[in-house]
Amino acid sequence: MGCGTLLALCILRAGSIAAITVTVIAVVLLVFGIAAYLKIRHSSYGRLLDDHDYGSWGNYNNPLYDDS
């Protein structure tokens, strides 16, 4: 019984099944990750990702020391 007669059995060996499973899981996680990223970008939190003032306290108003 060579690979020419039963091609399906030769393709679906244990290593191939594991590789296909890992690939499918990786693709599904990638699709969900991209969908979540796009959802965040188009929501009200999207502006926070565009802000390049990371770590800046310039516009932070501390209510304990607010004189107004």
Biopython code that builds the backbone (N, CA, C, O; Angstrom):
import numpy as np
from Bio.PDB.StructureBuilder import StructureBuilder

atoms = [
    (1, "MET", "N", (0.841, -1.170, 0.000)),
    (1, "MET", "CA", (0.000, 0.000, 0.000)),
    (1, "MET", "C", (0.889, 1.238, 0.000)),
    (1, "MET", "O", (1.396, 1.633, 1.050)),
    (2, "GLY", "N", (1.079, 1.834, -1.126)),
    (2, "GLY", "CA", (1.912, 3.026, -1.219)),
    (2, "GLY", "C", (1.086, 4.289, -1.144)),
    (2, "GLY", "O", (-0.143, 4.252, -1.083)),
    (3, "CYS", "N", (1.778, 5.391, -1.150)),
    (3, "CYS", "CA", (1.092, 6.682, -1.067)),
    (3, "CYS", "C", (0.298, 6.991, -2.326)),
    (3, "CYS", "O", (-0.617, 7.814, -2.298)),
    (4, "GLY", "N", (0.640, 6.339, -3.427)),
    (4, "GLY", "CA", (-0.081, 6.598, -4.663)),
    (4, "GLY", "C", (-1.502, 6.074, -4.628)),
    (4, "GLY", "O", (-2.395, 6.674, -5.225)),
    (5, "THR", "N", (-1.729, 4.957, -3.935)),
    (5, "THR", "CA", (-3.064, 4.366, -3.925)),
    (5, "THR", "C", (-3.972, 5.012, -2.888)),
    (5, "THR", "O", (-5.144, 5.267, -3.163)),
    (6, "LEU", "N", (-3.451, 5.274, -1.725)),
    (6, "LEU", "CA", (-4.266, 5.880, -0.670)),
    (6, "LEU", "C", (-3.645, 7.212, -0.254)),
    (6, "LEU", "O", (-3.039, 7.333, 0.810)),
    (7, "LEU", "N", (-3.810, 8.181, -1.106)),
    (7, "LEU", "CA", (-3.203, 9.489, -0.866)),
    (7, "LEU", "C", (-3.761, 10.147, 0.387)),
    (7, "LEU", "O", (-3.037, 10.844, 1.098)),
    (8, "ALA", "N", (-5.034, 9.932, 0.660)),
    (8, "ALA", "CA", (-5.652, 10.554, 1.833)),
    (8, "ALA", "C", (-5.015, 10.054, 3.125)),
    (8, "ALA", "O", (-4.819, 10.831, 4.060)),
    (9, "LEU", "N", (-4.693, 8.770, 3.184)),
    (9, "LEU", "CA", (-4.068, 8.229, 4.394)),
    (9, "LEU", "C", (-2.643, 8.732, 4.559)),
    (9, "LEU", "O", (-2.181, 8.912, 5.686)),
    (10, "CYS", "N", (-1.949, 8.957, 3.471)),
    (10, "CYS", "CA", (-0.581, 9.464, 3.556)),
    (10, "CYS", "C", (-0.560, 10.921, 3.998)),
    (10, "CYS", "O", (0.336, 11.346, 4.727)),
    (11, "ILE", "N", (-1.541, 11.673, 3.558)),
    (11, "ILE", "CA", (-1.601, 13.090, 3.933)),
    (11, "ILE", "C", (-1.969, 13.228, 5.405)),
    (11, "ILE", "O", (-1.426, 14.080, 6.109)),
    (12, "LEU", "N", (-2.889, 12.391, 5.867)),
    (12, "LEU", "CA", (-3.406, 12.542, 7.220)),
    (12, "LEU", "C", (-2.650, 11.677, 8.226)),
    (12, "LEU", "O", (-3.255, 10.882, 8.946)),
    (13, "ARG", "N", (-1.371, 11.826, 8.274)),
    (13, "ARG", "CA", (-0.591, 11.162, 9.312)),
    (13, "ARG", "C", (-0.672, 11.987, 10.581)),
    (13, "ARG", "O", (-1.211, 13.094, 10.572)),
    (14, "ALA", "N", (-0.143, 11.458, 11.667)),
    (14, "ALA", "CA", (-0.254, 12.137, 12.962)),
    (14, "ALA", "C", (0.436, 13.495, 12.940)),
    (14, "ALA", "O", (-0.104, 14.471, 13.460)),
    (15, "GLY", "N", (1.606, 13.567, 12.354)),
    (15, "GLY", "CA", (2.321, 14.841, 12.281)),
    (15, "GLY", "C", (1.592, 15.854, 11.429)),
    (15, "GLY", "O", (1.552, 17.041, 11.752)),
    (16, "SER", "N", (1.013, 15.378, 10.334)),
    (16, "SER", "CA", (0.269, 16.275, 9.455)),
    (16, "SER", "C", (-0.990, 16.784, 10.136)),
    (16, "SER", "O", (-1.346, 17.956, 10.007)),
    (17, "ILE", "N", (-1.661, 15.899, 10.860)),
    (17, "ILE", "CA", (-2.873, 16.314, 11.573)),
    (17, "ILE", "C", (-2.529, 17.370, 12.614)),
    (17, "ILE", "O", (-3.255, 18.353, 12.765)),
    (18, "ALA", "N", (-1.430, 17.175, 13.330)),
    (18, "ALA", "CA", (-1.021, 18.159, 14.332)),
    (18, "ALA", "C", (-0.668, 19.486, 13.673)),
    (18, "ALA", "O", (-1.032, 20.545, 14.184)),
    (19, "ALA", "N", (0.031, 19.441, 12.552)),
    (19, "ALA", "CA", (0.409, 20.674, 11.858)),
    (19, "ALA", "C", (-0.816, 21.407, 11.330)),
    (19, "ALA", "O", (-0.901, 22.631, 11.431)),
    (20, "ILE", "N", (-1.761, 20.665, 10.769)),
    (20, "ILE", "CA", (-2.990, 21.284, 10.266)),
    (20, "ILE", "C", (-3.787, 21.887, 11.412)),
    (20, "ILE", "O", (-4.318, 22.990, 11.279)),
    (21, "THR", "N", (-3.879, 21.188, 12.531)),
    (21, "THR", "CA", (-4.619, 21.691, 13.690)),
    (21, "THR", "C", (-3.996, 22.973, 14.220)),
    (21, "THR", "O", (-4.706, 23.940, 14.497)),
    (22, "VAL", "N", (-2.678, 22.989, 14.363)),
    (22, "VAL", "CA", (-1.995, 24.188, 14.855)),
    (22, "VAL", "C", (-2.181, 25.347, 13.882)),
    (22, "VAL", "O", (-2.378, 26.486, 14.306)),
    (23, "THR", "N", (-2.120, 25.069, 12.594)),
    (23, "THR", "CA", (-2.308, 26.117, 11.590)),
    (23, "THR", "C", (-3.718, 26.688, 11.643)),
    (23, "THR", "O", (-3.897, 27.904, 11.577)),
    (24, "VAL", "N", (-4.719, 25.824, 11.761)),
    (24, "VAL", "CA", (-6.109, 26.293, 11.833)),
    (24, "VAL", "C", (-6.320, 27.140, 13.086)),
    (24, "VAL", "O", (-6.966, 28.186, 13.020)),
    (25, "ILE", "N", (-5.788, 26.704, 14.221)),
    (25, "ILE", "CA", (-5.930, 27.472, 15.462)),
    (25, "ILE", "C", (-5.242, 28.824, 15.330)),
    (25, "ILE", "O", (-5.783, 29.838, 15.772)),
    (26, "ALA", "N", (-4.052, 28.852, 14.726)),
    (26, "ALA", "CA", (-3.334, 30.114, 14.546)),
    (26, "ALA", "C", (-4.108, 31.068, 13.645)),
    (26, "ALA", "O", (-4.165, 32.267, 13.917)),
    (27, "VAL", "N", (-4.702, 30.549, 12.578)),
    (27, "VAL", "CA", (-5.479, 31.397, 11.670)),
    (27, "VAL", "C", (-6.716, 31.943, 12.374)),
    (27, "VAL", "O", (-7.046, 33.118, 12.219)),
    (28, "VAL", "N", (-7.398, 31.108, 13.140)),
    (28, "VAL", "CA", (-8.592, 31.559, 13.866)),
    (28, "VAL", "C", (-8.223, 32.636, 14.879)),
    (28, "VAL", "O", (-8.920, 33.646, 14.987)),
    (29, "LEU", "N", (-7.136, 32.434, 15.623)),
    (29, "LEU", "CA", (-6.702, 33.449, 16.586)),
    (29, "LEU", "C", (-6.302, 34.740, 15.894)),
    (29, "LEU", "O", (-6.574, 35.825, 16.409)),
    (30, "LEU", "N", (-5.666, 34.644, 14.745)),
    (30, "LEU", "CA", (-5.287, 35.829, 13.990)),
    (30, "LEU", "C", (-6.518, 36.600, 13.526)),
    (30, "LEU", "O", (-6.555, 37.827, 13.614)),
    (31, "VAL", "N", (-7.519, 35.886, 13.035)),
    (31, "VAL", "CA", (-8.751, 36.540, 12.578)),
    (31, "VAL", "C", (-9.454, 37.228, 13.743)),
    (31, "VAL", "O", (-9.896, 38.369, 13.611)),
    (32, "PHE", "N", (-9.562, 36.538, 14.897)),
    (32, "PHE", "CA", (-10.195, 37.161, 16.056)),
    (32, "PHE", "C", (-9.382, 38.344, 16.566)),
    (32, "PHE", "O", (-9.955, 39.345, 16.997)),
    (33, "GLY", "N", (-8.074, 38.247, 16.524)),
    (33, "GLY", "CA", (-7.228, 39.360, 16.952)),
    (33, "GLY", "C", (-7.396, 40.577, 16.072)),
    (33, "GLY", "O", (-7.484, 41.699, 16.571)),
    (34, "ILE", "N", (-7.443, 40.371, 14.769)),
    (34, "ILE", "CA", (-7.651, 41.489, 13.844)),
    (34, "ILE", "C", (-9.034, 42.089, 14.041)),
    (34, "ILE", "O", (-9.187, 43.310, 14.014)),
    (35, "ALA", "N", (-10.042, 41.251, 14.239)),
    (35, "ALA", "CA", (-11.400, 41.756, 14.462)),
    (35, "ALA", "C", (-11.472, 42.581, 15.743)),
    (35, "ALA", "O", (-12.115, 43.630, 15.763)),
    (36, "ALA", "N", (-10.826, 42.126, 16.803)),
    (36, "ALA", "CA", (-10.828, 42.881, 18.057)),
    (36, "ALA", "C", (-10.087, 44.194, 17.894)),
    (36, "ALA", "O", (-10.532, 45.219, 18.410)),
    (37, "TYR", "N", (-8.961, 44.187, 17.185)),
    (37, "TYR", "CA", (-8.195, 45.411, 16.959)),
    (37, "TYR", "C", (-9.019, 46.420, 16.168)),
    (37, "TYR", "O", (-9.049, 47.602, 16.510)),
    (38, "LEU", "N", (-9.686, 45.959, 15.115)),
    (38, "LEU", "CA", (-10.502, 46.871, 14.314)),
    (38, "LEU", "C", (-11.691, 47.393, 15.103)),
    (38, "LEU", "O", (-12.098, 48.540, 14.918)),
    (39, "LYS", "N", (-12.251, 46.573, 15.975)),
    (39, "LYS", "CA", (-13.371, 47.027, 16.797)),
    (39, "LYS", "C", (-12.919, 48.119, 17.755)),
    (39, "LYS", "O", (-13.634, 49.100, 17.961)),
    (40, "ILE", "N", (-11.735, 47.956, 18.345)),
    (40, "ILE", "CA", (-11.208, 48.981, 19.249)),
    (40, "ILE", "C", (-10.904, 50.252, 18.473)),
    (40, "ILE", "O", (-11.180, 51.351, 18.955)),
    (41, "ARG", "N", (-10.341, 50.120, 17.282)),
    (41, "ARG", "CA", (-9.983, 51.298, 16.490)),
    (41, "ARG", "C", (-11.217, 52.102, 16.100)),
    (41, "ARG", "O", (-11.141, 53.327, 16.002)),
    (42, "HIS", "N", (-12.340, 51.450, 15.878)),
    (42, "HIS", "CA", (-13.537, 52.151, 15.430)),
    (42, "HIS", "C", (-14.476, 52.508, 16.571)),
    (42, "HIS", "O", (-15.554, 53.053, 16.337)),
    (43, "SER", "N", (-14.083, 52.208, 17.796)),
    (43, "SER", "CA", (-14.930, 52.560, 18.927)),
    (43, "SER", "C", (-14.469, 53.886, 19.511)),
    (43, "SER", "O", (-13.592, 54.543, 18.951)),
    (44, "SER", "N", (-15.052, 54.277, 20.625)),
    (44, "SER", "CA", (-14.693, 55.543, 21.252)),
    (44, "SER", "C", (-13.295, 55.507, 21.846)),
    (44, "SER", "O", (-12.738, 56.554, 22.174)),
    (45, "TYR", "N", (-12.718, 54.320, 21.989)),
    (45, "TYR", "CA", (-11.361, 54.224, 22.514)),
    (45, "TYR", "C", (-10.312, 54.391, 21.419)),
    (45, "TYR", "O", (-9.116, 54.404, 21.709)),
    (46, "GLY", "N", (-10.740, 54.518, 20.179)),
    (46, "GLY", "CA", (-9.795, 54.639, 19.080)),
    (46, "GLY", "C", (-8.910, 55.858, 19.174)),
    (46, "GLY", "O", (-7.750, 55.816, 18.764)),
    (47, "ARG", "N", (-9.447, 56.964, 19.717)),
    (47, "ARG", "CA", (-8.637, 58.179, 19.846)),
    (47, "ARG", "C", (-7.496, 57.984, 20.823)),
    (47, "ARG", "O", (-6.440, 58.598, 20.670)),
    (48, "LEU", "N", (-7.690, 57.148, 21.815)),
    (48, "LEU", "CA", (-6.622, 56.911, 22.778)),
    (48, "LEU", "C", (-5.437, 56.216, 22.120)),
    (48, "LEU", "O", (-4.291, 56.447, 22.505)),
    (49, "LEU", "N", (-5.703, 55.371, 21.133)),
    (49, "LEU", "CA", (-4.618, 54.695, 20.437)),
    (49, "LEU", "C", (-3.876, 55.649, 19.514)),
    (49, "LEU", "O", (-2.695, 55.441, 19.236)),
    (50, "ASP", "N", (-4.554, 56.702, 19.029)),
    (50, "ASP", "CA", (-3.915, 57.664, 18.140)),
    (50, "ASP", "C", (-3.111, 58.704, 18.898)),
    (50, "ASP", "O", (-2.271, 59.381, 18.304)),
    (51, "ASP", "N", (-3.344, 58.846, 20.182)),
    (51, "ASP", "CA", (-2.649, 59.848, 20.977)),
    (51, "ASP", "C", (-1.191, 59.434, 21.130)),
    (51, "ASP", "O", (-0.895, 58.322, 21.567)),
    (52, "HIS", "N", (-0.288, 60.334, 20.770)),
    (52, "HIS", "CA", (1.142, 60.017, 20.843)),
    (52, "HIS", "C", (1.785, 60.586, 22.091)),
    (52, "HIS", "O", (3.011, 60.626, 22.187)),
    (53, "ASP", "N", (0.992, 61.022, 23.041)),
    (53, "ASP", "CA", (1.514, 61.591, 24.279)),
    (53, "ASP", "C", (1.568, 60.520, 25.357)),
    (53, "ASP", "O", (0.998, 60.700, 26.434)),
    (54, "TYR", "N", (2.230, 59.431, 25.090)),
    (54, "TYR", "CA", (2.269, 58.334, 26.044)),
    (54, "TYR", "C", (3.055, 58.748, 27.280)),
    (54, "TYR", "O", (4.161, 59.276, 27.166)),
    (55, "GLY", "N", (2.498, 58.514, 28.445)),
    (55, "GLY", "CA", (3.196, 58.811, 29.691)),
    (55, "GLY", "C", (3.197, 60.272, 30.062)),
    (55, "GLY", "O", (3.888, 60.664, 31.003)),
    (56, "SER", "N", (2.443, 61.093, 29.352)),
    (56, "SER", "CA", (2.435, 62.524, 29.642)),
    (56, "SER", "C", (1.338, 62.837, 30.647)),
    (56, "SER", "O", (0.214, 62.349, 30.531)),
    (57, "TRP", "N", (1.679, 63.660, 31.636)),
    (57, "TRP", "CA", (0.711, 64.096, 32.634)),
    (57, "TRP", "C", (0.285, 65.541, 32.363)),
    (57, "TRP", "O", (-0.292, 66.184, 33.241)),
    (58, "GLY", "N", (0.556, 66.055, 31.178)),
    (58, "GLY", "CA", (0.309, 67.463, 30.871)),
    (58, "GLY", "C", (-1.133, 67.899, 31.049)),
    (58, "GLY", "O", (-1.371, 68.993, 31.561)),
    (59, "ASN", "N", (-2.089, 67.102, 30.656)),
    (59, "ASN", "CA", (-3.493, 67.492, 30.736)),
    (59, "ASN", "C", (-4.224, 66.807, 31.876)),
    (59, "ASN", "O", (-5.454, 66.792, 31.904)),
    (60, "TYR", "N", (-3.492, 66.249, 32.801)),
    (60, "TYR", "CA", (-4.117, 65.551, 33.914)),
    (60, "TYR", "C", (-4.509, 66.556, 34.987)),
    (60, "TYR", "O", (-3.670, 67.327, 35.452)),
    (61, "ASN", "N", (-5.763, 66.553, 35.378)),
    (61, "ASN", "CA", (-6.245, 67.437, 36.437)),
    (61, "ASN", "C", (-6.442, 66.624, 37.707)),
    (61, "ASN", "O", (-7.313, 65.757, 37.770)),
    (62, "ASN", "N", (-5.637, 66.907, 38.705)),
    (62, "ASN", "CA", (-5.764, 66.230, 39.983)),
    (62, "ASN", "C", (-6.830, 66.956, 40.791)),
    (62, "ASN", "O", (-6.654, 68.134, 41.102)),
    (63, "PRO", "N", (-7.923, 66.299, 41.140)),
    (63, "PRO", "CA", (-9.002, 66.990, 41.856)),
    (63, "PRO", "C", (-8.582, 67.478, 43.242)),
    (63, "PRO", "O", (-9.198, 68.407, 43.765)),
    (64, "LEU", "N", (-7.570, 66.896, 43.845)),
    (64, "LEU", "CA", (-7.133, 67.353, 45.167)),
    (64, "LEU", "C", (-6.427, 68.699, 45.108)),
    (64, "LEU", "O", (-6.475, 69.469, 46.068)),
    (65, "TYR", "N", (-5.778, 68.985, 44.000)),
    (65, "TYR", "CA", (-5.001, 70.212, 43.877)),
    (65, "TYR", "C", (-5.571, 71.151, 42.833)),
    (65, "TYR", "O", (-4.871, 72.049, 42.366)),
    (66, "ASP", "N", (-6.820, 70.963, 42.458)),
    (66, "ASP", "CA", (-7.446, 71.817, 41.456)),
    (66, "ASP", "C", (-7.893, 73.110, 42.120)),
    (66, "ASP", "O", (-8.718, 73.077, 43.032)),
    (67, "ASP", "N", (-7.363, 74.257, 41.679)),
    (67, "ASP", "CA", (-7.660, 75.556, 42.297)),
    (67, "ASP", "C", (-8.906, 76.205, 41.727)),
    (67, "ASP", "O", (-9.343, 77.232, 42.247)),
    (68, "SER", "N", (-9.491, 75.653, 40.690)),
    (68, "SER", "CA", (-10.635, 76.335, 40.089)),
    (68, "SER", "C", (-11.937, 76.034, 40.789)),
    (68, "SER", "O", (-12.985, 76.541, 40.389)),
]
sb = StructureBuilder()
sb.init_structure("model")
sb.init_model(0)
sb.init_chain("A")
sb.init_seg("    ")
for serial, (resi, resn, name, xyz) in enumerate(atoms, 1):
    if name == "N":
        sb.init_residue(resn, " ", resi, " ")
    sb.init_atom(name, np.array(xyz, "f"), 0.0, 1.0, " ", f" {name:<3s}", serial, name[0])
structure = sb.get_structure()
